[in-house]
Amino acid sequence: MGGTSLSDLTEPPAPVRPPTAPALLDRLGTRFGADEALVTGGRRWSYRELAAAARETAAGLRALGVDADTSVGLLCTNRPEWLHTLFGAGWCGATVSCFHTWVGTWDLDHLLATAEVEVLVTMDRFRSNRFVASLTGLVPELGEAGPGGWRSARYPKLRTVVVIGDERPPGALSWADLRARGAAERPVGPPAASPDRAAVVLYTSGSTARPKGVPLVHRDLVENGYQIGERMGLGPRDRVWVSAPLFWSYGSANALMASLTHRSTILLQETFEPGPALEILTSQRATAGYFLPHLTRALIDEPGFDPGRLTTLRTGLTIGLPDDLRLVAERLGVAGICNIYGSTETYGNCCVTPWTAPLARRMHSQGPPLPGMTVRIVDPDGAPVPPGEEGQILVGGRITPGYLGQPELNAHSFTADGLLRTGDVGHLDEDGWLVFGARESEMIKTGGINVAPAEVEEFLSRHPDVRQVAVTGAPDPVHGQQVVAFVVAGPGLDEPQLRAYCQGRIASFKVPARIVFLDALPTTVTGKLNRRALADLARPDNEDGT
């Protein structure tokens, strides 16, 4: 099935990247060992030290019986132990299921069961979230015997728990125990990971269903990260600020792999806080960063924010409306900020704007497909559409082999020729650059006419007193749906003023039938706009938006 597509803009570079994540770290540690790899928590790690820690963790995991058939669960914030476990388990050939740190007991039960975890590495707690308390509620056997002396009735495959922190039940090992076992073992040999086996299982953050496990294989994880870094213009002298959670594809499949494949230094923040983030960006002379609209605004709104101190930032990534990119470029000084499109299923990003493209171009497009990726635009019947015409976005190339344990969903989510049905609407321009429109489920149909929320959002965001905006549809007895805008505004802006701004500037059917002012837009736990919550607020029986 053909379509409007663009695979390779240029000949891909020679395949110099190791085909697995642990092999990549091993090579960095061997050939560039003295280079600075990681700065976090007051410590600096060279590539040699980071690779050695991964090998030691691999030896400890191997002593616990971890091999290529083992499912390892990882529940941890952006700490060195997260990296040690990822690469150490990969060294043994195991797959790591990465759990988010907002997890509650109900979530943890689902994740442990669907991932069939055999060895779990977890923090004891983070802030108010007591992971060990949740775990012992699900696995009471942890309190009844020492390590190796218990079996879980609820999770028959779970045999070992390793806890990072002081709160540890009798049946769990400490992180120090794992390191000691590794030190007592014979050194591990070359990484055992297979290029075509899953390195990680990441979980989608959908707001309408329970998280879905998305396996990502080693070869594509490394290669896609390399191609993202190329679009960003990364190199060995770059210092990359990362506060995006590593358990999220933006952190691991994107930031981590883009940085490592370019021998850059990772400035890892355990969890985002604007004040400490600004301190890292300035004191560590960051040259690149991974931004999101809510992070950008938090940095700018931080008391004492001084853009004159951010003199070294050069490139980075963000999502959002054109104004979101402009803010990063103009207020944070990231002149080469890149726009992106992708999902967990596409290894984080499948389209990235080149950092050297004109800012106006980057603001209004998500960029051309990365080398080795294909973007195809089709109509509802699967027929190709010409450049400039909107349709369903399909993606091929480096995509997940399928959702974990969900054959029916896989049958629906992939075409006969193996492309991912993204559920998004957009178009390719004459140059083959993708322009994202909306999620198919978010398109508004009013009076038989389709309205893309992103288009109305972009228009409204240009008003000087609109700080944030989101648009959704609500049932309408006459037109089927009506356009509803949620606005976070500066002082003094009211609905009549915003309506007057719309009149004559956009088509009448795109003018919001209702405008609701909020103090903040609702977000999911991963910081993304929560459109399901907006849809609830937009219901006709919720006229005041509360």
N, C-alpha and C positions, 0 to 999 in steps of 0.2 A: 504494500500500500504506500503510494508516494505521498508527497506533500511539500509545502514550503519548508525547506530545511537548510541548515548550514552546519557542517560537521567541523572541518578543519579550516581555519582562516589561513594558516601557514603550515608548512611541513613541521610536524612535531619534532622536538629536539631528540637527539640520540638517547636511548634508554639507559641513563647512567644511575637511575635511582634503584636502590635495592628493592626486591619485590615484597618484602615484609617489613612490618613496623620494627620488630626487634633487630632485624638485620640492618635496618637504617641506623638505629642507635648504636649498634655494635660497630658499624663502619665509622660513625662520627667519633666514637670513643677511641678507636684505633688510629685513625688518620688525622683527626683534629682534636685530640684529647685535651689540649691546653685551652682551647677556646671556651669562652663562657657560654654555658647552655641555659642556665636557669638562675633567676634571682627571685627568692620568695621567703617570707617569714624571717627576714634578717640574715639569710644565708645565701651564699653564692655557690653554685655547682658548675664545675667544668663538665665538658662532655665525657671526659674520662671518668669522673666521679659519678655522673648520672648512669653511665653504662655499667659501672662496677656495682652500684646499688641495685640495678635491675638484675644483674647476674646473681647477686647474693639472694635477692628475693626469689629468683627462679630456683635456686638450689633449695631454699626453704620450702617452696611449694612442691618441688619434686620429691622432697622427703615426706610430704603429706600425700604422695601418690598422684599428684597432678600431672596429666599428660594430654595428648591431643584429643582425647575423648572426654575431657573434664569440662564441666560448666562452672566457671568461677563468677560469683556475684561480687559487685563492688559498690559500696555505699559510703561515699566520702566526698568532702568538699575539695576545692582546688589546693591540695596539699602535695608535698613530694611523694607521700605514700601512694597517692592515686597513680602517679606516673610509674613508680616502682612496681606496683601491682599489675598495671596494664602491660608493661614491657616484660616483667618477670613471668607472668602467665603466658604471654605470647612466646617467650623463649622456650617454654615447655610445650608449645603447640596448642595451648588451651584457648577457648573463647571466653571473653570477659563480658558479662552483662552488666551494664552501667546504670545504676539506679539513681534517681534524683533525691536530693536531700530535703525536699518538702514532704517526703513519703510519710504517710500515717500507717497505722496497723492494717487497715483495710487494703491500702495500696501495696504494702509490703507482702501481704499474703498472696495477692494476685501475682506480683513479680517473682517471688520465690517459686511459686507453683508453675507458672508458664515457662520460666527459664530453666526449670528443673535443676536448680543450683545444688552443687555438691560441696563446694567450698565457698564460704562467704567471708569477705573482708569488709569490716564495717567500723565506722567511728562509734564511740559509745554514745555520743550526743552531739548535737549542734544547736546552739541557742536553746530554745525551749523544747526542741524535738529530741526525745530520749529514745534513740534507736534500740538500745539494748533492752529497755523496758518493753518496747513493742515486740522485739524478737522473743524475749522470754515468755511473753504472753502467748505467742504462737508456738513456741518450742519449749514447753515447761521442762522437758528432759534436760535442758542445759543446766538447770539448777539441781539436778539429782545425781550427777556423776561427773568425774573429771574428763579432760579431753580424751577422746577415743573410746570412752566408756558409755556413751549414750547413743540412741537412735531415735530419730523423730518419727512419730506416728503420722504426723500431718504431711511431712515432706520426706518420703522414703529415701530419696537420693542424698539428702543433706547429711554430711558426716563430720564437717569441720567448720568452726567459726573462729575467726581471728579478729580481735578487737583492738582498735587504735584508741587508746585512752585508758583511764583508770577504772571506769565502771565495768567490771568484767565478771560474768557468772562463772561458777566453778567449771563448767564444761567447755569454756572457750579458752583459746590460746591468746596471749598478748602479742602485739607486734614485735616486742623484744624476743619472745619465744620463737617466732617465725625466723627472725634474723639469726638467732643462736643456732637453730636447726640448719639454716643455710650455711653458716660458718663452719659447722661440723661436717658438712657434706663435702664430697669431692667437687671441685669446680665444674660448672656446667660447660658443655662443649658449645659448638655453634648453635645458633637459634634453630629450634625444631619446627617453627611455624611453616605452614605450607602457603604459598602465595594465593591459592584459590580457596583457602578455608577462611571462615569468618574470624576476624580479629576481635570484633566487638559486636554486641547487640545493643543498640541504642533504642530509646523509647520515644515515640511521638508524643507531643503535648497537646493532642486534640482536645477541644473543649466540648465535644459532643459524645465522646465514647471513652472507654478505658484505654490507657496507653497500649499501643501495638509495638511489639518487638520487631526491630528492623536490623537484620544481620548485615554487616559491611565486611567485605573480604579484604585481606591484606594488600594485595596488589593494587586494587582500585583505591584503597584508602591512601596509600603512599602517592600514587600517581595523581589523583585528583588534588591532593594537598599541594603537590609540586606545581600543578598548573594554576591553581589559585594564587600561589605565591608569585608566579611569573607575571600574572596580570597586575598584582600589587607592586611589582618591581622590587621584591625583597632580595636581600643579599646578606653576606656574612657580617656586615657591619651594622645591620639593623637590630634594634632593640624593641621588641613587640610587647605592648601592654595587653594582657589578657585577663579580664575579670569574668568573661562568659564562662559558665560552668562547663567543666570538662566532660561531664556526663551528657551534655547537649552537643549535637552535631556541630554547632557554631564554634564550640570550644575544642572538641577533639578531632573531628574529621576535617575541620577547617583550620582554626588558628594553630593548633599543635602541629599538624602535618605540614602546613605551609611554612611554618617557622623552621622546623627541623630539616626539611628538605633543602632549605636555603642557608643552613648553618647560622641562623639568627639566634639572638638571645631572647628567651621568653621571660618577661617581667610578669610573674604570676601573682594575681591578687586572689586571696582565698575566697572572698565574696565581695561583691561590689558595695562600696561605701564612697560617696563622692569626695569627702575630704582626704582620706587615705589614697584614693585613686589619683587625685591631683598631685599629692606628694610623690607618688611613684612616677607619674608622668614627667614631673619636673626634676626631681633629684636623680632619677635614673636616666634622664635624657632620652626618653622614649622617642623613637623615630616612626613608629607605626602603632596602630591600635585597632581593637575590635569594638566598634561602637554599636549602639542601638538608640532609637529616638529617646526613650526614657532615660538612658544613661547620659546622653548628650545634654538633655535639659537639666538633669540633676547636677552635672558638672558646672554648667553655666550659672545655675541658681545658687550654687554653694557660696556662702558668705566669704568674701575675700577673693573670689575668682578673679584672676588677672591674666587675660590672654597674652599679655606681654611676656609671661614666664614660659609659655608653651612655644618655645622657639625652635625645637628640634623635630617636632612632628612633621611628617612628610606624606605618609600614605596610610591607608587603613580601609576597613569595610564598614558598611552600615546598610540597613534596610530603611524603607519609609518613603514618605512623599518627597517631592523635589525640595521643599523647604527644609526637610530634615538633613539632606545632603548639604544644602547651602549653609546651614548652621554649623555643621562640622567643619566645612571648608573655611568659612569666614570668621566664626567665633573661636573655634579651637585651633585654627591655623593649619588644618590638614588639607593642603591644597590638592593632593592627589587622592582624595577619598573616593573609593570605588562603590558603585551600586551593584547589587547582586540579585540573583534569583535562584531558588533551589529549595530543597527540603531534606529531611533526614534520609529519605529514600534515594536521593541523588548525591549522597556523600557531602551534604551541606550545600554546595553550590554547583549548578551546571552552567550558569551564565555569570560573568563578571565583566564590568566595564574596565578597559585598560586605564591605569592610573594617569597616563599622560594625555588621555582624550580631553577635549574642552569640557569645562565644568558643566556648561549648559547641556551638553550631550549626555554626560553622566547623570545629571539630575532627572532626565526625562526618559531614560531607558535603563534596562537591567543588563544590557551588554550582549555581545555575541556569545554563542556557546563556547565552552572551553574546548581545546583540541581533544578529540576522542569522544566528545558528546554531540548528540543530535537533538535538535528541537524541531518538532513538526507541529503545524497548526492545521486542524481539520474541523469540518462541520459536524453536526450531530450524527450524520450518517457515516462518518469516517472519511469523507472525501476531502482532498486537499483544498485549501483556500489560497488565494493569491496574496502577495505581500500587501500589508496595510489593512487587510480584512481580519476582523476578530474571529476567533474560533477556540476550540478546546486545545490546550497545550499538552502535547505528548513529549516525553523525554526518553532517549535511548543512549546507550553507551555504558558509562559507569553508573549503574543503578543497582539497588538491592536485588539479590536473587529471589526475594519474596518475604512476606511477613511470617514471623515465627509461629508455626502451628496453626495457620489460618488458611487452609486450602480454598475455601469458598471466597474469601476476600481476595486471595491471589488470582483466582479465576476472573474476578470482576475488575481487578486493578491493572491488568496487563493485557495488551493487544495480542493478537495471534502471532505477530512478528516480534513480540518481546518488548514493546515500548510501554513505559509507565503512563497510565492515565492519571495526571496530576490533580484533576478536579478543578483546574484553574482555567481562566479565559484570558487571552491576550492576542497579540499579533506580532509578526516579524516585519520590520521596515524593509526598505529597498536594499539596505546594506546587510540584512540578515541579523540585525540586533533585535532582541526581544523587548517588547513593551508589555508589561504585565497589566491586565485589566482588573480582574477580581476572581475570587473563588466562584465557581459555577453556582454554588448554593447561595452566594451572597448577591448575585445579580438581582436587580430590582426590575420588575416588569409592571409598569404603570400605564394603563390605557393601551396595552398591547405593545408598548415601546420599551426596549431594554435600556436600563440606566446602570452604568458601572459606578459603584460607590467611589472607587479611586479617582475617577474624573471629577466628581463633585467635591470630593475631599481636597483635591489639588487646587481647584478653583477657590474654595472658601479659605484655604490656608494662605492664600496670597493677601487676604485682608490684613492690614498691619496690626490689628488688635486681636487676631485669632491666634492663640498659642498652640492649640491642638484641636483636631476635628476628626470625627468619625461619622460615617453615613451608613445607614441601614434601611431596610424596607419594613413597612408595617402593613397589615391588612387594611384594605379600603373597600367599602361596600360598592363604590361606583367604579373605581379604576383598577380594582384588583389589589394593587399595592400603592402606597404613597411613600415618598422620600422623606426620611426623618434624619436630621442632622443633630449630632451631639457636639457641643462646642465648649472648650475651655478658653475663656476669653480674658483679655486684659481689662483693667478698670474702665467702666463707662460704656462698653459695647452692649447694645441691647438688640432685641429681635427686629424692631422696625429698621434700625440702621443696617443690619445684616441683610434684610430683605431688599432694602433699597440698593444695596451693593450688588445684589443678584440681578435685579431687573434690567433687562436689555443686554446683559453681558453673557448670560447662558440661556439655553432654550428653556421655555416656560415649564416643560415637563420635568426638567432637572432641578428646578427651584424647590427647595425643601418645603413640604407641606407643613411640617412642624420643625421648630428649632428648640432644642432643649439645652440649657446651660448647666454644666457640671463643674465641680471643683477639680475633678480628675477623671480621666477615662478608665474604665475597668480593664484590668489585664489578667492574663492567666498566670500561673505560678512561674512560668519561664519569661514573663515580662512582655509577652505578645498581647496585642489588643484582643480582648475577649469579646468577639462579635456575638457570641451566644447571649452573653449578659446584656449587650446592647439591644439585641432583638427582644429580650424580655422587657427592657425599659421602654421600648418603642410600641409595645402592645397598646391598642386603643383603650384598654381598661387601666392604663398606667399613664394617663395624660400628663401628670406632673413630673414624670421621669424619675420617680423614687422607688 
